[in-house]
Amino acid sequence: MLRFELSPTVVRLKHVNVRSEKHGPDAIPALDLKLRLTTPNSMLKLFHPELLSLLYYRSDDEHPEIEGLEETLPNRMFEHLGPLHWHDQGSGYELRIDYGLGGDADIVLTDCTIDRFTIEALEGGSCVLTWRLRCAHVGDREFGRLCTMVDKDVTATLTAPVVDQGSTEQHDEMDATERFLASARA
């Protein structure tokens, strides 16, 4: 399973897709977010240890190594290569978007799934990562605020689920659905 996390980082909210999910007889409000991040290409190691060296190299003529600095690979290996699609996903994530008024005003989405990654190699040692975040159990407040943020930079924190090394139990989606329905009925 993919373990992709972001400490508070500026990302671009590219799209919000409002939808519903059927959970038994109930239709649960849900949404998909398309997020984009321009980041150092060293982040590609999160996807696969060899991905960085597959897409980038160092031209010693153009970029000599500087002692004391981490070695970088700034040159794209294939200048005509378009964005790559990375087929992996992770579930149980939490996304927190800073709303600028302090912790209580932040938009917090839990039990999210991340997938549909694209990786675009840029010259100079950066890459653009784009992915989809899917989430059910979204309240009216979150819907409204997220829709006003489309195509804007937001400060986001993405937290991976805590994995209990001693347990093999899977995330129980029905418990989250039942909690949401109970809170909506109250």
Protein Blocks (a to p, Z undefined) as FASTA:
>chain_A
ZZddddddddddfbdcdddddehjbccddddddddddddfklmmmmomklmmmmpccdfk
lmccdehiacddfbcfblmbccdddddddehiacdddehnajklpccdehiacehiacdd
dehiiacdddddddehiafklmmmmmmmgoiacddddddddddfkbcbdcdfklmmmmmm
mmmmZZ
